[in-house]
Amino acid sequence: MFGLLGLVLILVAWAPGVAETIRQKKPGLKLEFIIIYFLGSLCLVVYGIQLNALPFVILNALAAMVPLVHLYYLLAGRGLQGSGK
């Protein structure tokens, strides 16, 4: 019960930041942090699988997607700058 409650609360907390990144079309995070965040979340997914803890796996799988959104806009922004737009 507490695992699912924690999952929902964390997702609610992340949603505005991800929505803002998508709206502004630029990340609020540095590349180094994005990579570390993604790798850390990925490691926690594997750990959750080992523990057979579904809420932990779901939460960290979603957490791994958050930095990917930032990475997309970081790379898209660099592409736009490089093409003269």
C-alpha positions in Angstrom: 0.0 0.0 0.0 2.7 2.5 1.0 4.7 1.6 -2.2 1.8 2.5 -4.5 1.1 5.7 -2.5 4.7 6.7 -2.8 4.6 5.9 -6.5 1.6 8.2 -7.1 3.0 11.0 -4.9 6.3 11.0 -6.8 4.6 10.9 -10.2 2.4 13.9 -9.2 5.6 15.8 -8.1 7.4 15.1 -11.4 4.6 15.9 -13.7 4.8 19.7 -13.6 8.6 19.7 -14.3 8.3 17.3 -17.2 5.3 19.3 -18.6 7.3 22.5 -18.3 10.3 21.0 -20.2 8.0 19.9 -23.0 6.1 23.3 -23.0 9.4 25.3 -23.2 11.1 22.8 -25.5 14.3 23.1 -23.5 15.7 21.1 -20.6 16.2 22.4 -17.1 19.0 20.0 -16.5 22.7 19.7 -17.5 23.8 16.8 -19.7 25.9 15.3 -16.9 23.0 15.2 -14.5 20.7 13.8 -17.1 23.1 10.9 -17.7 23.7 10.2 -14.0 20.0 10.4 -13.3 19.1 7.9 -16.1 21.8 5.4 -15.1 20.9 5.6 -11.4 17.2 5.0 -12.2 18.1 2.1 -14.5 20.2 0.5 -11.8 17.2 0.9 -9.4 14.9 -0.8 -12.0 17.2 -3.8 -12.0 17.4 -3.8 -8.2 13.6 -3.6 -8.0 13.3 -6.6 -10.4 15.7 -8.5 -8.2 13.5 -7.7 -5.1 10.4 -8.5 -7.0 9.0 -5.1 -5.9 6.6 -4.0 -8.7 5.9 -0.4 -7.4 9.7 0.1 -7.1 10.2 -1.2 -10.7 7.4 1.0 -12.1 8.6 4.1 -10.2 12.2 3.8 -11.3 11.2 2.9 -14.9 9.2 6.1 -15.1 12.1 7.9 -13.3 14.4 6.7 -16.1 12.1 8.3 -18.6 12.2 11.8 -17.0 15.9 12.4 -18.0 15.2 11.0 -21.4 12.6 13.8 -22.0 15.2 16.4 -20.9 17.9 14.7 -23.1 15.6 14.9 -26.1 15.0 18.6 -25.7 18.7 19.2 -25.0 19.7 17.4 -28.2 16.9 18.9 -30.2 17.9 22.4 -29.0 21.5 21.8 -30.1 20.3 20.6 -33.5 18.3 23.8 -33.9 21.2 26.0 -32.9 23.5 24.2 -35.3 21.1 24.5 -38.3 20.8 28.3 -37.9 17.2 28.3 -36.8 
